[in-house]
Amino acid sequence: MIRRFLKMIPALLVAGTVFVACNTNKTEENKPEYIVGAYLWHQYPMDAPIEADCFTHLNYAFGNVNDSLNGVDILSPDFFKRVVALKDTFPHLKVLISIGGGNNSKFSNMAADSLNRLAFAADINRIITEYGIDGVDFDWEIPGNKFGIPEDTINFVKMIRDVRAAIGPDKLLSIAGGGELGGVDAPKVLEYVDYFNAMTYDLSWPPGHHTAMHRSPLVGWRSIDETLADYYAKSVPKEKIVMGLAFYGRGDGERFPGWYNYGFIQPEYDDLTHEWDSIAMVPYLANKEGNLVLSYDNPKSIAIKCDFIKEQGFKGGMYWRYACDDSVGTLRHVVAKSLLNK
């Protein structure tokens, strides 16, 4: 017990924020084989624990295209500095700033102008250099959709090209791809990015599973294997895919409106039962009529997805998002055990 406490002391002292280790069995000589990426929301409490040894890559969410369309605004910059300080205690950790999130129309306006694009890319390089981070992740959802313009597809490639030129070949550059790649010209983007963070969640709701592995009667728009088929069809190789894991559920809009963190799901309900869809390979909550009212993932389904990542030869897995886990880190520990042998 004393030895365990002593291991935690350096992490507890970092920048006034509580940082703890998932497990410190790994060494620099025994680096993990897979990427395990955690998205960390900028509103995460500054003094709350972060088990930084449970993942290899941390995507800080978010930075935004600024109002002048020529740079980046970092949300909660003081917290960002504290997150970057994790690297002092956990040298294995790669920190990236994730830019975008949701339907950000500023991307279209910025990327359409060559001067703004170059200034934007230069500002990303400034942030990487000034803060000592490892790269940038783009979450532009989705080029060419109703919030964008038809030219988004080619301008997205130009933006990625200019950012790569600005940050150089040794920094990480990734993009978050949606349930369909839509306006992303994947073959051209692949010339510049290290990997795709495939958002294999939010695929159906309501009703239906939003992270189903395979199509069952309870799947609406898409299952994960149908989503990945779209990636393969657009020439994204498996070794460039980091598959998304959801630490939250999607409700039916009535009993469970909208988003519902895994940490809030109760083990028992008076009027609901926990069910398992053996085709979709995911759990769900059902009402007395047997109807799905909440689609979510649990340790069993997360473990199945991690096994799938290894079986398919993907680059790794990532989760959206860290804070949605329960207070003891049940889901992130499953991922760390499966992909990092912790």
C-alpha positions as CSV (number, residue, x, y, z in Angstrom):
1,M,0.0,0.0,0.0
2,I,2.9,2.4,0.9
3,R,4.7,1.6,-2.4
4,R,1.5,2.3,-4.4
5,F,1.1,5.6,-2.7
6,L,4.7,6.6,-3.3
7,K,4.1,5.9,-7.1
8,M,1.2,8.3,-7.1
9,I,3.0,11.3,-5.4
10,P,4.7,12.7,-8.6
11,A,1.4,12.7,-10.4
12,L,-0.4,14.4,-7.5
13,L,2.0,17.3,-7.7
14,V,1.6,18.2,-11.3
15,A,0.3,21.8,-11.8
16,G,-2.1,21.6,-9.0
17,T,-4.2,18.9,-10.7
18,V,-4.7,15.4,-9.4
19,F,-3.2,12.9,-11.9
20,V,-3.1,9.2,-11.1
21,A,-1.8,6.1,-12.8
22,C,-3.9,3.3,-14.2
23,N,-0.9,0.9,-13.9
24,T,2.8,1.6,-14.2
25,N,4.0,-1.8,-15.5
26,K,4.9,-0.4,-18.9
27,T,8.4,1.0,-19.6
28,E,9.8,3.1,-22.5
29,E,11.5,-0.1,-23.7
30,N,8.2,-1.9,-23.7
31,K,6.0,0.6,-25.6
32,P,2.3,-0.3,-26.2
33,E,1.5,-1.8,-29.6
34,Y,-1.8,0.0,-30.0
35,I,-2.9,3.6,-29.8
36,V,-5.4,4.2,-27.1
37,G,-6.8,7.7,-27.5
38,A,-8.8,9.5,-24.9
39,Y,-10.8,12.7,-25.7
40,L,-10.7,15.0,-22.7
41,W,-13.4,17.7,-22.6
42,H,-12.1,21.2,-21.7
43,Q,-14.8,21.5,-19.0
44,Y,-13.4,18.5,-17.1
45,P,-12.9,19.6,-13.4
46,M,-9.4,20.9,-12.9
47,D,-8.8,19.0,-9.7
48,A,-10.4,15.7,-10.8
49,P,-8.1,12.7,-11.3
50,I,-6.9,11.7,-14.7
51,E,-5.5,8.2,-15.1
52,A,-3.0,9.2,-17.7
53,D,-1.4,5.7,-17.9
54,C,-4.6,4.3,-19.2
55,F,-4.1,5.8,-22.6
56,T,-1.3,6.6,-25.0
57,H,-2.8,9.6,-26.8
58,L,-4.8,12.4,-25.3
59,N,-6.9,14.6,-27.6
60,Y,-7.7,17.9,-25.8
61,A,-11.2,19.0,-26.9
62,F,-11.3,21.6,-28.2
63,G,-9.6,24.3,-30.0
64,N,-11.8,26.3,-32.4
65,V,-11.2,28.3,-35.6
66,N,-11.1,31.8,-34.3
67,D,-13.5,34.6,-35.3
68,S,-10.9,36.1,-37.6
69,L,-10.6,32.8,-39.5
70,N,-6.8,32.9,-39.3
71,G,-5.9,31.1,-36.1
72,V,-7.0,28.9,-33.2
73,D,-8.8,29.7,-29.9
74,I,-8.0,27.2,-27.2
75,L,-10.9,26.6,-24.9
76,S,-9.9,26.8,-21.2
77,P,-6.2,27.6,-21.9
78,D,-5.2,27.2,-18.2
79,F,-6.6,23.7,-18.1
80,F,-4.9,23.0,-21.4
81,K,-1.5,23.9,-19.8
82,R,-2.2,21.5,-16.9
83,V,-3.1,18.7,-19.3
84,V,0.1,19.3,-21.2
85,A,2.0,19.0,-17.9
86,L,1.0,15.4,-17.8
87,K,3.8,14.7,-20.2
88,D,6.3,15.5,-17.4
89,T,5.0,12.6,-15.3
90,F,4.0,10.2,-18.1
91,P,6.7,10.5,-20.8
92,H,4.9,7.9,-23.0
93,L,1.9,10.3,-23.4
94,K,1.2,12.0,-26.7
95,V,-0.9,15.2,-26.4
96,L,-2.8,16.6,-29.3
97,I,-5.2,19.5,-29.6
98,S,-8.4,18.5,-31.3
99,I,-9.9,21.4,-33.3
100,G,-13.5,21.6,-34.2
101,G,-16.3,19.5,-32.7
102,G,-19.8,19.3,-34.0
103,N,-20.9,21.3,-37.0
104,N,-18.5,24.2,-37.1
105,S,-19.2,26.4,-40.1
106,K,-16.0,28.4,-39.5
107,F,-14.0,25.6,-41.1
108,S,-15.6,26.2,-44.4
109,N,-15.0,30.0,-44.4
110,M,-11.4,29.6,-43.2
111,A,-10.4,26.8,-45.5
112,A,-11.9,28.5,-48.6
113,D,-9.3,31.4,-48.3
114,S,-5.7,30.5,-49.0
115,L,-4.3,33.3,-46.8
116,N,-6.5,32.4,-43.9
117,R,-5.6,28.7,-44.4
118,L,-1.9,29.4,-44.2
119,A,-2.2,31.7,-41.2
120,F,-4.4,29.0,-39.5
121,A,-1.8,26.3,-40.2
122,A,1.0,28.6,-38.9
123,D,-0.9,29.2,-35.7
124,I,-1.3,25.5,-35.1
125,N,2.4,25.1,-35.5
126,R,2.8,27.9,-32.9
127,I,0.6,26.1,-30.4
128,I,2.5,22.8,-30.9
129,T,5.8,24.5,-30.4
130,E,4.8,26.9,-27.6
131,Y,3.1,24.3,-25.5
132,G,5.3,21.4,-26.4
133,I,2.6,19.1,-27.6
134,D,2.7,16.3,-30.2
135,G,0.3,17.2,-32.8
136,V,-3.2,18.1,-33.9
137,D,-6.5,16.3,-34.5
138,F,-9.3,17.7,-36.7
139,D,-12.9,17.2,-35.9
140,W,-14.6,18.8,-38.9
141,E,-18.1,17.3,-39.0
142,I,-18.6,16.9,-41.9
143,P,-17.1,18.7,-45.0
144,G,-19.8,19.6,-47.5
145,N,-22.8,19.0,-45.2
146,K,-25.6,21.4,-44.6
147,F,-23.4,23.7,-42.5
148,G,-20.7,23.8,-45.3
149,I,-20.3,24.5,-49.0
150,P,-19.7,22.2,-51.9
151,E,-16.0,23.2,-52.1
152,D,-15.4,21.8,-48.6
153,T,-14.1,18.5,-50.0
154,I,-11.2,20.0,-51.9
155,N,-10.6,22.7,-49.3
156,F,-10.4,20.1,-46.6
157,V,-7.5,18.5,-48.4
158,K,-5.8,21.9,-48.9
159,M,-6.2,22.6,-45.2
160,I,-4.7,19.3,-44.2
161,R,-1.9,19.8,-46.7
162,D,-1.0,23.2,-45.4
163,V,-1.1,22.1,-41.8
164,R,1.2,19.2,-42.5
165,A,3.6,21.5,-44.3
166,A,3.5,23.9,-41.3
167,I,4.0,21.3,-38.5
168,G,6.5,19.1,-40.4
169,P,6.6,15.3,-40.9
170,D,7.4,14.4,-37.3
171,K,4.3,15.8,-35.6
172,L,1.0,13.8,-35.4
173,L,-1.9,14.8,-37.6
174,S,-5.2,12.9,-37.4
175,I,-8.8,13.5,-38.3
176,A,-12.0,12.3,-36.7
177,G,-14.1,10.7,-39.4
178,G,-17.9,10.3,-38.9
179,G,-20.3,7.4,-39.4
180,E,-19.7,8.0,-43.1
181,L,-16.8,9.9,-44.6
182,G,-19.1,11.9,-46.8
183,G,-17.2,15.0,-48.1
184,V,-13.8,13.7,-47.1
185,D,-11.5,12.7,-50.1
186,A,-9.9,10.0,-48.1
187,P,-7.2,8.9,-50.6
188,K,-5.9,12.5,-50.8
189,V,-6.2,13.1,-47.1
190,L,-4.2,9.9,-46.4
191,E,-1.2,11.6,-48.1
192,Y,-0.9,13.9,-45.0
193,V,-2.5,12.2,-42.0
194,D,-1.2,9.6,-39.6
195,Y,-4.6,8.0,-38.9
196,F,-8.3,8.4,-38.9
197,N,-10.2,8.4,-35.6
198,A,-13.3,6.6,-36.8
199,M,-16.3,7.8,-34.8
200,T,-18.1,4.4,-34.7
201,Y,-20.8,5.7,-32.4
202,D,-23.9,8.0,-32.8
203,L,-24.8,5.7,-35.6
204,S,-28.5,5.5,-34.8
205,W,-30.8,7.2,-32.3
206,P,-33.6,7.3,-31.5
207,P,-34.6,4.5,-31.7
208,G,-32.0,1.9,-31.9
209,H,-28.4,1.0,-30.9
210,H,-25.9,3.7,-31.6
211,T,-22.7,1.5,-31.3
212,A,-24.0,-1.9,-32.7
213,M,-21.2,-4.1,-34.0
214,H,-23.6,-5.8,-36.5
215,R,-27.0,-5.1,-37.9
216,S,-29.9,-6.5,-35.8
217,P,-33.6,-5.5,-35.8
218,L,-32.7,-2.8,-33.2
219,V,-30.2,-1.0,-35.5
220,G,-31.4,2.0,-37.4
221,W,-29.1,3.9,-39.7
222,R,-25.9,2.0,-39.4
223,S,-23.9,-0.6,-37.6
224,I,-20.1,-0.4,-37.0
225,D,-19.3,-3.0,-39.6
226,E,-21.4,-1.1,-42.2
227,T,-19.6,2.1,-41.2
228,L,-16.2,0.5,-41.6
229,A,-17.2,-0.9,-45.0
230,D,-17.5,2.8,-46.1
231,Y,-14.0,3.5,-44.9
232,Y,-12.6,0.5,-46.8
233,A,-14.5,1.5,-49.9
234,K,-12.9,4.9,-49.7
235,S,-9.4,3.3,-49.5
236,V,-8.7,3.8,-45.8
237,P,-6.5,0.9,-44.8
238,K,-7.1,-0.9,-41.5
239,E,-3.7,0.1,-40.2
240,K,-4.8,3.7,-40.4
241,I,-7.9,3.3,-38.4
242,V,-8.3,4.1,-34.7
243,M,-11.8,2.8,-33.9
244,G,-14.1,4.8,-31.7
245,L,-15.6,3.6,-28.4
246,A,-18.5,5.3,-26.7
247,F,-18.5,5.9,-22.9
248,Y,-22.1,7.1,-23.0
249,G,-25.5,6.0,-24.1
250,R,-28.2,7.4,-26.4
251,G,-31.8,7.5,-25.1
252,D,-35.2,7.1,-26.7
253,G,-35.9,10.8,-26.3
254,E,-38.5,10.2,-23.6
255,R,-37.4,8.0,-20.7
256,F,-33.8,8.9,-21.5
257,P,-33.6,12.2,-23.4
258,G,-30.4,12.5,-25.4
259,W,-27.0,11.7,-24.1
260,Y,-26.5,9.6,-21.0
261,N,-23.1,9.0,-19.4
262,Y,-22.1,5.4,-18.6
263,G,-21.4,6.6,-15.0
264,F,-25.0,7.5,-14.6
265,I,-26.5,4.2,-15.6
266,Q,-27.9,2.3,-12.6
267,P,-27.4,-1.4,-12.1
268,E,-31.1,-1.8,-11.4
269,Y,-34.3,0.0,-12.3
270,D,-37.8,-0.6,-11.0
271,D,-39.4,-0.3,-14.4
272,L,-36.5,-1.3,-16.8
273,T,-34.4,-4.3,-17.5
274,H,-30.8,-4.7,-18.8
275,E,-30.9,-6.7,-22.0
276,W,-28.3,-8.0,-24.4
277,D,-28.5,-8.0,-28.2
278,S,-26.6,-11.1,-29.2
279,I,-26.4,-10.0,-32.9
280,A,-25.5,-6.3,-32.4
281,M,-23.2,-7.4,-29.5
282,V,-24.3,-4.5,-27.3
283,P,-26.5,-4.1,-24.2
284,Y,-29.5,-1.9,-23.8
285,L,-32.2,-0.9,-21.4
286,A,-35.7,-2.0,-22.2
287,N,-39.1,-1.0,-20.7
288,K,-41.8,-3.4,-19.6
289,E,-43.0,-3.7,-23.2
290,G,-39.5,-4.8,-24.2
291,N,-38.8,-1.7,-26.2
292,L,-35.3,-0.2,-26.3
293,V,-35.1,3.0,-24.2
294,L,-31.3,3.4,-23.9
295,S,-28.5,2.2,-26.1
296,Y,-25.1,2.0,-24.4
297,D,-21.9,0.1,-24.0
298,N,-20.7,-1.9,-20.9
299,P,-17.5,-3.7,-20.0
300,K,-18.6,-6.8,-22.0
301,S,-19.3,-4.9,-25.2
302,I,-16.2,-2.7,-24.9
303,A,-14.1,-5.8,-24.5
304,I,-15.7,-7.3,-27.7
305,K,-14.8,-4.1,-29.6
306,C,-11.2,-4.2,-28.3
307,D,-10.9,-7.8,-29.4
308,F,-12.3,-6.7,-32.8
309,I,-9.7,-3.9,-33.0
310,K,-6.9,-6.5,-32.5
311,E,-8.4,-9.1,-34.8
312,Q,-8.8,-6.6,-37.6
313,G,-5.3,-5.1,-37.3
314,F,-6.4,-1.6,-36.6
315,K,-4.0,1.0,-35.3
316,G,-5.9,1.2,-32.0
317,G,-9.0,2.5,-30.3
318,M,-10.1,5.8,-28.9
319,Y,-13.0,6.9,-26.7
320,W,-15.3,9.8,-26.5
321,R,-15.1,10.8,-23.9
322,Y,-13.0,10.2,-20.7
323,A,-15.4,12.0,-18.3
324,C,-18.4,9.8,-19.3
325,D,-16.9,6.8,-17.5
326,D,-18.0,5.9,-14.0
327,S,-16.1,7.1,-10.9
328,V,-13.8,4.1,-10.8
329,G,-12.9,4.0,-14.5
330,T,-14.6,0.7,-15.4
331,L,-14.6,1.2,-19.1
332,R,-11.2,2.8,-19.5
333,H,-9.7,0.0,-17.4
334,V,-11.2,-2.6,-19.8
335,V,-9.6,-0.8,-22.8
336,A,-6.2,-0.5,-21.0
337,K,-6.2,-4.2,-20.1
338,S,-7.2,-5.3,-23.6
339,L,-5.1,-3.0,-25.8
340,L,-2.2,-2.1,-23.4
341,N,-2.0,-5.2,-21.3
342,K,-2.4,-3.2,-18.1
